[in-house]
Amino acid sequence: MFFLSVCLLAACEAKLEQPGPGTGLGEIYLTAPAGSMSVSVELDGLWRVWAEEDWISLDVNGRDGYGAFTFSWSSNESDFSESRVTRLGHIVIQSIPDMRSDTLYIRQQGTPDGHDYVTRLSGGYIGIPDISQKRVDALYLNAEDMSMEEIAGMAEEVDLAAVICPDASTASMLATAYPGKSAFKDRLLFLSMSRDVEPVSSSDDPMSLAVSMDGVNYVLADFGKDPADRLAQIRALLDSGYNVPGASARWVIGGSFYYASVMEAGYPDTPSWYPASLHDDAFAADLYAWDNNLVDCIWMVNRGWTPTYSDAQGEWRADYVYASGTVWNSMTDVTLMTDMDHLSHTPVRFTLKY
């Protein structure tokens, strides 16, 4: 009986020594690439720290008094073969004198899901470096049947609008109305109501215009509806900037290309008239873009038959937004604005954080 009493007393004491539930220390938002970050901790006495998930690793398991730890995270980047979801991790900080365990949440971006995650800290004893990120809300818009006022109204809603205007005079007038915030070539227009837009290059065949804003190159092109050699057009477009030796690695390339998406063949809702063989010449231009390490952002999010345009043949996708790998994995949202069904082309809106 005495032995049992001692065991029960020891068990009760051990139970009392277990740290009580603490509070949330906030959430740190991370983009998809791998990285590391130091967190300062201002606690008196011993404290312990560990991660609950294996994609997070720490350099120490604790400190005595004021100190810091560094946590590292693995890549959560996606490509055409793998779509990784946004994930949530937990770092537990346990104060030994207070017998309390608090949790710091770590959220890492995956494939764009439309949520606007941000870093918010609520624990008074932790600190992190300034991790403010650039954010760009952008719009690719074929406005062939829109008025100048409608175009300006949509441009006001984003940081950057890439617009194929109804005609050259519309593009010129809008560019003149926003000096220093715009660039245009013929019917092509880049417009930003809030930031400086720097023209980079342009081409005539196919018609294209490139600008730089906040470290990213944006290309807008219109291949035209008339029959043409689409493979030659995409080659010329990429050779005019993207494939130039020494060019930046950050690119968004989009517009109305009027060729078939190889990734949209074979779905249950794919029309019978659509090419079925992946070796069909209709897919050559799209395959060339993929072979040049460009990611079709619309397909990556929708993963299915996604029309953006209709003509005598029917509904199909004539519009594209490609991104280089680095930029693709900085996208947090890619949305087809299907509610604007009065337009002949469906606008594409997306958000970058980097």
C-alpha positions in Angstrom: 0.0 0.0 0.0 2.8 2.3 0.9 4.5 1.7 -2.5 1.2 2.3 -4.3 0.8 5.6 -2.4 4.2 6.8 -3.4 3.6 5.9 -7.0 0.3 7.8 -7.0 1.9 10.8 -5.4 4.7 10.8 -8.0 2.2 10.6 -10.8 0.3 13.5 -9.4 3.4 15.6 -9.1 4.5 14.7 -12.6 1.1 15.7 -13.9 1.3 19.0 -12.1 4.7 19.7 -13.7 3.3 19.4 -17.3 3.2 22.8 -19.0 -0.3 24.3 -19.2 -1.9 25.4 -22.5 -0.5 28.7 -23.7 -1.6 31.2 -26.3 -1.1 31.8 -30.1 1.9 34.0 -30.9 0.5 34.9 -34.3 1.3 33.7 -37.8 4.3 34.2 -40.1 3.4 34.1 -43.8 6.1 32.7 -46.2 6.2 32.4 -49.9 6.7 29.0 -51.6 10.6 28.9 -52.0 12.7 27.4 -49.2 14.4 29.7 -46.7 15.2 30.5 -43.1 14.4 33.1 -40.5 15.6 34.1 -37.0 13.1 34.7 -34.2 14.1 36.6 -31.1 12.7 35.5 -27.8 12.6 37.7 -24.7 11.8 35.3 -21.8 13.2 35.0 -18.3 14.8 31.7 -17.5 14.9 28.5 -19.5 12.8 28.0 -22.6 12.5 25.2 -25.1 11.4 25.3 -28.7 10.5 22.7 -31.3 8.5 22.3 -34.6 5.6 19.9 -35.0 6.1 19.3 -38.7 9.1 17.8 -40.5 9.2 20.5 -43.2 10.4 22.9 -40.5 13.7 22.5 -38.8 15.4 24.5 -36.0 19.0 25.3 -35.1 18.6 24.9 -31.3 16.1 23.3 -29.0 16.1 26.2 -26.5 18.0 28.9 -24.6 18.4 30.5 -21.2 16.9 34.0 -21.0 16.9 36.4 -23.9 18.0 34.8 -27.1 17.0 33.6 -30.5 16.5 30.6 -32.7 16.5 30.2 -36.5 14.0 28.0 -38.2 14.3 26.8 -41.8 11.6 25.5 -44.1 11.7 23.4 -47.3 10.3 24.4 -50.7 6.6 24.3 -51.3 6.9 25.2 -55.0 4.6 23.7 -57.6 5.1 22.9 -61.2 3.1 21.2 -64.0 3.6 17.7 -62.5 2.8 18.6 -58.9 0.4 21.1 -57.3 1.2 21.7 -53.7 -1.3 23.3 -51.4 -0.7 26.0 -48.9 0.4 24.5 -45.6 0.3 25.4 -41.9 3.1 24.6 -39.5 3.5 25.0 -35.7 6.5 26.0 -33.7 6.0 25.6 -29.9 7.9 27.8 -27.4 7.8 26.4 -23.9 8.6 28.6 -20.9 10.0 26.4 -18.1 9.6 28.8 -15.2 6.0 29.6 -16.2 5.2 26.1 -17.2 3.4 27.4 -20.4 3.6 26.3 -24.0 2.8 28.9 -26.7 2.4 28.3 -30.4 3.8 30.3 -33.4 2.0 29.4 -36.6 3.9 29.2 -39.9 1.9 29.4 -43.1 3.7 28.7 -46.4 2.1 29.5 -49.8 1.4 26.8 -52.2 -0.5 26.8 -55.5 -2.6 30.1 -55.7 -5.7 29.6 -53.6 -7.1 33.2 -53.6 -6.5 33.8 -49.9 -4.7 36.9 -48.8 -2.4 35.7 -46.1 -0.3 38.1 -44.1 2.1 38.1 -41.2 0.5 39.0 -37.9 2.3 38.6 -34.5 0.4 38.8 -31.2 3.0 37.5 -28.8 4.8 40.3 -27.0 8.0 38.4 -26.3 8.9 37.3 -29.8 10.4 39.4 -32.7 11.2 38.7 -36.4 13.1 40.7 -39.0 11.3 43.0 -41.3 9.8 40.7 -43.9 7.6 43.2 -45.8 6.8 41.9 -49.2 6.1 43.6 -52.5 2.6 43.0 -53.7 1.2 43.5 -57.2 -2.4 43.1 -58.3 -2.4 42.8 -62.1 -4.9 42.5 -64.9 -4.5 41.1 -68.5 -7.4 42.4 -70.5 -8.4 42.2 -74.2 -10.7 45.2 -74.3 -11.6 45.0 -78.0 -15.3 45.8 -77.3 -14.8 48.2 -74.3 -15.0 52.0 -74.1 -12.1 54.1 -72.9 -14.0 54.9 -69.7 -14.6 51.2 -69.0 -10.9 50.4 -69.5 -9.8 53.2 -67.1 -12.3 52.0 -64.5 -10.9 48.5 -64.5 -7.4 49.8 -64.4 -8.1 51.8 -61.3 -8.9 48.5 -59.4 -5.4 47.1 -59.9 -1.7 48.1 -59.6 -1.0 47.2 -63.2 -3.3 46.7 -66.2 -2.1 45.2 -69.5 -4.7 46.1 -72.1 -5.3 45.2 -75.7 -7.3 48.3 -76.6 -9.9 48.5 -79.4 -7.7 50.8 -81.4 -4.4 52.7 -81.3 -6.1 56.1 -80.5 -7.7 54.6 -77.4 -4.3 53.4 -76.2 -2.7 56.7 -77.0 -5.4 58.8 -75.2 -5.2 56.7 -72.1 -1.4 56.8 -72.0 -1.5 60.6 -72.4 -3.9 60.9 -69.5 -1.5 59.1 -67.2 2.0 60.3 -68.1 4.8 58.4 -66.3 2.3 55.7 -65.3 1.8 54.2 -68.7 3.4 52.8 -71.9 1.8 52.0 -75.2 2.5 50.7 -78.7 -0.3 50.8 -81.2 -3.2 49.0 -79.5 -1.2 47.7 -76.6 -1.2 49.6 -73.3 0.3 49.2 -69.8 -1.4 51.4 -67.3 -0.7 51.9 -63.5 -2.5 54.5 -61.5 -0.1 54.3 -58.6 3.4 53.2 -59.7 6.0 54.0 -62.3 6.0 51.9 -65.4 9.3 51.6 -67.3 9.1 50.6 -71.0 11.6 47.9 -71.8 11.1 46.7 -75.4 8.6 46.2 -78.1 8.2 44.2 -81.4 6.0 44.4 -84.5 5.6 40.8 -85.5 3.9 39.7 -83.3 2.8 43.0 -81.9 4.2 43.1 -78.3 5.2 45.5 -75.6 7.3 44.9 -72.5 7.6 47.0 -69.3 9.3 46.6 -66.0 7.7 47.3 -62.6 9.1 46.5 -59.1 11.7 44.0 -60.5 9.3 42.0 -62.8 9.1 42.2 -66.6 5.6 42.1 -68.0 5.0 41.4 -71.7 1.7 42.0 -73.5 1.2 40.6 -77.0 -1.6 40.3 -79.6 -1.0 37.6 -82.2 -4.1 38.6 -84.1 -7.1 36.5 -85.2 -6.0 36.0 -88.8 -4.4 32.6 -89.6 -0.7 32.8 -88.9 2.3 30.6 -87.9 1.8 30.6 -84.2 5.0 28.7 -83.5 7.0 31.4 -85.3 5.1 34.1 -83.4 5.8 32.7 -79.9 9.5 32.1 -80.9 9.8 35.7 -82.0 8.1 37.0 -78.9 10.4 35.1 -76.5 13.5 35.9 -78.5 12.7 39.6 -78.3 13.2 39.7 -74.5 12.7 36.6 -72.4 15.4 34.5 -74.2 17.9 37.3 -74.6 21.2 36.2 -72.9 21.5 37.8 -69.4 17.8 38.7 -69.2 16.1 38.9 -65.9 14.5 35.7 -64.5 11.3 37.4 -63.5 8.7 37.4 -66.4 5.0 37.5 -66.9 4.1 37.0 -70.6 0.5 37.2 -71.7 -2.2 38.4 -74.1 -4.3 37.0 -76.9 -2.3 34.3 -78.7 -5.1 32.4 -80.5 -3.6 29.0 -80.3 -4.6 25.7 -78.6 -3.5 24.8 -75.1 -2.0 21.3 -75.1 -2.9 20.9 -71.4 -6.6 21.2 -72.1 -6.9 18.2 -74.4 -8.7 15.1 -73.2 -10.9 16.4 -70.5 -14.6 15.2 -70.3 -15.8 18.7 -71.3 -13.3 19.3 -74.0 -15.2 19.8 -77.3 -15.0 17.0 -79.9 -13.6 19.5 -82.5 -10.6 20.2 -80.2 -7.3 18.4 -81.3 -7.0 15.2 -79.4 -3.4 14.1 -80.2 -0.6 15.8 -78.2 1.5 15.7 -81.4 -1.0 17.9 -83.3 0.6 20.9 -84.9 -2.0 23.1 -83.2 -0.2 22.5 -79.9 3.3 23.4 -81.2 3.3 27.0 -80.0 2.0 26.1 -76.5 4.5 23.3 -76.2 7.3 25.7 -77.1 6.4 28.0 -74.3 6.4 25.1 -71.8 9.8 23.9 -73.2 11.1 27.4 -72.5 10.2 27.0 -68.8 7.1 29.1 -68.9 4.2 28.1 -66.7 0.6 28.5 -68.0 -0.9 30.1 -64.9 -4.5 29.7 -66.0 -4.2 25.9 -66.5 -2.1 25.5 -63.3 -5.0 26.8 -61.3 -8.0 25.4 -63.2 -6.5 22.1 -64.4 -9.2 21.6 -67.0 -11.0 22.9 -70.0 -11.1 26.7 -69.5 -12.5 28.8 -72.4 -11.8 32.5 -72.5 -13.1 33.4 -75.9 -15.8 32.4 -78.4 -16.0 32.6 -82.2 -17.8 30.8 -85.0 -16.0 27.6 -84.0 -17.2 27.7 -80.4 -15.8 28.5 -77.0 -12.1 27.9 -76.4 -9.1 29.5 -74.8 -7.4 32.2 -76.9 -5.8 34.1 -74.0 -2.8 33.2 -71.9 -0.8 34.4 -68.9 2.6 32.6 -68.7 5.1 33.1 -65.9 8.7 32.2 -65.3 9.1 29.7 -62.5 10.2 32.2 -59.9 7.2 34.5 -60.6 4.8 31.6 -60.8 5.7 30.5 -57.3 5.1 34.1 -56.1 1.5 34.1 -57.3 -1.1 33.9 -54.6 -4.2 34.2 -56.8 -5.1 33.7 -60.5 -8.7 34.4 -61.3 -10.7 34.4 -64.6 -13.2 37.2 -64.4 -16.1 35.1 -65.7 -18.7 37.5 -64.3 -17.9 39.9 -67.2 -19.6 37.8 -69.7 -20.5 40.8 -71.9 -16.9 40.9 -73.0 -15.7 38.8 -75.9 -12.5 37.9 -74.0 -12.4 36.8 -70.3 -10.0 39.1 -68.3 -7.4 37.4 -66.1 -6.5 38.9 -62.8 -3.7 37.7 -60.6 -1.7 38.7 -57.4 2.0 38.5 -56.8 3.8 38.6 -53.5 7.6 38.5 -53.4 
